[in-house]
Amino acid sequence: MGTPMYMAPELAGGADRAGPAADVFSFGVLAFELLADRHPYDAPPIRAILDGRTPEPAALRELRPELPAAVCELVASCLAISPDARPTAPALVAALARA
């Protein structure tokens, strides 16, 4: 179904919950890693959901204060727990073009 460290939290409910928002989440994890040189979570977020906890990513802005705030906010929005709170893929592309 996926690599646990990159799997969106909603996938804890099964693969049928996979959608474009899950890909945006995975993009957020990868972007965080590239910008911060570390994973945003200490453990797979899907594991936290299965254990009844809410995964909390590290704050990119605290790790890399020299990055533009807009970039940090965009990555954070990609890592939102709720799929509905994440940007759509077209909105993400547009935001990246502006950043």
Buried (B, 14 or more C-beta within 10 A) or exposed (E): EBEEBBBBBBBBEEEEBBEEBBBBBBBBBBBBBEBBEEBBBEEBBBBBBEEEEEBEBBEBBEBBEEBEEEBBBBBBBBBBBEBEEBBEEEEBEEBBEEE
